[in-house]
Amino acid sequence: MKLATIEYEASVQTALVLEDGGKLLLLGRAHALMTGEQAPELSTMQRIIEGGAPVRAMLDRIAVASPDEAVVEAHEVRWMAPLPQPIQIRDFGCFMDHFRNARARIQGVPVSEVELPAIQLERPLYYVANRLSVTGHGAEVAWPAYSTVRDYELEFACVLGRGGMDIPREQAHDHIFGYTIFNDFSARDTQLEEISTGLGLSKSKDFADSNVLGPWIVTADEMDDPYRLQMVARINGEEVSRGTSADMHHTFADMIAFASSSTRLHAGEVLCSGTVPTGCGIEHGRYLEPGDVIELEVTGLGVLRNRVVE
């Protein structure tokens, strides 16, 4: 099941994605047509996630019925992030070759000479992103005036369906509601300045619409194996990055177990994979220019497309 949040007729609504995104079934309207009643639990993606099994059963019934009067064409809607304001966003670093490639280019040395800190191999480390600076598929991303090195990051993410504290790794996948694509736009010139201080990331990651999720959430039951996905990035239609989730050093189960250690996680949190090897300009030297269209495609998760503007 593919679930989206869209704007249609000046109203934000949840929808079931049909025909690989060509059409959408408005969930609230479909339920009203079927039952004559409103369904507040379908009004937002967060409420759908929090609704658990009863809401999933409702979605299954709606999907089977799919009343024609609730179906709209994709060109009639504005795509939003499937979770317009996630409860939290944590971005992990799970692909070690991404870090090796980036450090090799920054330091001007062969990749074979890059040695990562042991802690990076032992733990799925992360930073907390700005959950209030989120946009979706098709949006234009205005680049901040303080940066001229515009980079994308090819990632995907899981969305938690259940929270908890000290979640055992063996039970972690039971907490996943679904998966989506994540583009972690990064002001690289600013980032290099910031990391030189040892204080971590700041305005290099924190600007309007810098976190892009979408185009929809694919529920976990439809994802046979999240660790066998092809991941591709294109700039203006030209392929610039290709990798696979099979190269993840840390899994989503590792992330959930680590992040929940002595910390309570919540339904609706987004945990991002980090950048797949070759999945950003700092690794291969191809950055974005104003007007460029960047497309991220992940097997089974669709294509996330955005234009960068000044």
N, C-alpha and C positions, 0 to 999 in steps of 0.2 A: 504494500500500500504506500502510495506517495501522497504526502500531505503538504499543503502550501498555505501561506497567508498572502492574500491579495487585497488590492483596493478595487472595488467595483461599484460604479454608480455612487461615488463619494463616500463609500462605506468600507471599512476594513472587515474582511471576512475570511473564514477558513474554508478550504476547498480540497476536494479529492482530485488529484491530477489524473487526467484521462489521455489516452493516445500520445503518450510520451510528451505531454505538455501542450498539445494542440488544443485541447479542451479542458474545462474544469467543471466539476460538480460542486455547486455551492452547498455546503453542508447544512447550514441553518435553514435555507430555503427548502432543500430536499426533505429534511425532517418535518418541516411544517406541512409540506404537501402530502407526506405519508401519514401523518398523525393528527394534523390540525392543531398541533401544540408547538410552542417555542422550546428550544433546548439551550439554556444558558451554558451548559457544559460543552457546547460546540462553538461558543462565541470567540474563543481565542485558542491558540495552540497550547498555551500554558495550561488552560483548563482541560483540554483534551488529554494532555500528558498526565496531569494530576488525577484525572478521572479513572485511570487504570483499566481493569478488565471490563467493568460495566460500559464504559464509553467505547472501548474497542468493539464490544459486541454491537453497540449501536451503529458504529461506523461500518461494520460488516453488513448489517441489514441495509443501510443506506446504499452501500456499494452494489449490492445485489439488485436493489430496486432501481437505482439511478434514474429518477424521473426526468424526462426530457426537459420539462419546464424549469429545471434547476441547473441545466447545462449551459455554459457560456463559452464563447471562443476566447482563446488566449490573447488575441490582439485587442480584445475589449477591456483588458484588465491591466493594472500596474502591479508588477511583482514586488513583494516586500520580502524582507528576511523571513524565513519560516517561523522564527522566533524573533519578533521585532525588538524585544528587550529581554534578552536571556537573564535568568536569575544570576548567572555568573559565567565568565569565559576564562578558562585556563588554557594557555597555549604551551604545549610541551615540546621538548626536543627529542624526538624518537628515532630520527634517521641520522646515524652517525656520519655517514659519508657526506651528507649535506654540510656538516660542520667542518669536515676535513677539506672538502672542496673550497669552501668559503675562506677558511684560514690560509690555505695554500695560495689563493689569489691575493689576499690582503697582505700576506707576508712575503710574497714573491718566491715561494719555495715549492718543490715538487710535493704532490699530495702524499707520497710515500714517506716524506719527512715529518708530516704533521702527527703529533702525538696528543691525543685528547686527555684531559684530566680523568683520573680513575673514577671520580665521583660521577662523572657524566655517563660513564658506562654502567655504573652500579645503580643509579637512580634516575627515574624519568622526571627530570627537573623541569620547572615551568615558571612562567610569569603570569600575572593576572592582567588581562586586557580590559579595555574600557567597554563595559557591556552596554553603555548608553550611546556608543558611537558605532552603530550597526546599520547596514543597509543590505539590499538584496540584488537579485538578478536584474540586469538591465539598467541599473542606476548609473548616473555619471558621478565620478569621484573627483571632486575639486582638490587639486594638489595644494598643500600649504605653501605660502609665499616664502617661508624660510628655507625651503629645500629645492634643489634642482636635480637630485638623483632619485628617480622614481622607480621603485621596484615592486614587484608582485611576489607572492609566495604561494606555491601550489601545495595545498594541504587538504585533508578531510578531517571530519570530526564526528564524535558520537554525542548524542543528546541523552542525558540521564532521564529515565522514567521513574526511578525511585532513588531516594537519598539514603543516608546512613552514615555511621561513623565506624572507623576501623573495619571496613568491609574486607573480608577475606578475598584473596586473589581468585580462589576457586569459585566464588559466588559472584564475582564482579560483573560478568557478562549478563547476568540476570537483571542487572540494574540499568541496562541500556534500552532506551526507547527506540532509537533509530540513528541514522547517519546522514550527514550532509557534507557539502563541499565548503571549504573555507579559503578565502583569499586574504592573507594577512599583509595588506599594503604597508610598505616600509620606506621611510625617508632615509636612504642609506647614508648620505653625507652627514645628516644629523645623528644617525645611530653610531657612526664611527667616532664622532666627537663625544657622545655620551658614554660609550663603553670605556673610553680612555680614562674616565674618572673613577671607575670601579663602583659606581652607584647604581648601575643597571639602566634599563630602558626608560625613556621619558617621552618627549615630543616626537621621537622617531616613529613611534607606534600610536601615539595618542593625538589624532586629528579627526576632523569630521568625516564620518563614513569610512574610516580606515579598516574596519572589520566587516567583511562581506560574507554572508552566509546564504546558501541556496543551491539550486533554485527552489528545492523542496527538501523535506525529510523523507527518507525511505525507512520504513519501519524495520526493526531488527529481524523480524521473521522472514523478510524477503531477501536478506543478505546472507547468502550461503556461507561465504568465507570473506570477512573483511581484510584478510591478509593475502589476497590474491587479486588485487585490483590494479589495472593499468591506470596511470595518472599522466595526463598530457596537458601542456600549456601551449597556446598559440597567441602570437601577437599579429593582429591584422591578417589572420588566416594562416600565418606561417608558423609551423611547429618550432618551438624553441626549447622545450623541456619534455622529457619522457622518463618516467620511472615506474616503480611498482611498490605497492604497500607490503610486498613480501620482504622488503629490505628494512622494515621496522625493527629496531633493536629492542625497543620496549613496546608492549602491546597495550591496548585499551584496558585490559584487566590490570596490567602493571600500573597504569596511570590512576585508575580508580582506587586501587588498594593503597597506593602511595599518597594520593591527595587526601584520602579519607582518614589517614593516620592522625588520630587525635583532633580531627576536624570533621564537622558535620557537612556532608554534601546534600544537595537538595534536588528534587525533580525539576527539570528544566535547565540544569547547568549544561554548558557546552565544553567539552574537553577536546582540544585540537591536537592533531598528530605531530605538528611541526612540519618542516618543509622536506618534501621528497628530494633525493639527490638529483641535481641539475635543475631543481624546481624554482629557481629565482635568478635574477640577473647578476647578482654578486658572484655567482658560481661560474658564469660563462661570459659575462661582460655585455650582455644585451639588456639595456634598460628601457623604460617606457618614455615616450615623448607625448606632449599634449596632443590629444586627438586619437591616440592609439586605442584600439579595442583589444582587451586581454580576455581570452577564453580559457577556463580551466575545465577539463573533462575528466571524470573518474568513472570507471566501469560501474554501471548500474545506478549511478547517482546523478547522471545528466551532465549538462554543460552550464557553467556559471559564467556569464558574460557581463563585462563592464567597460565603460569608456573613461579614460583619464582626461581631465580637462584642467586648464589653468584656473 
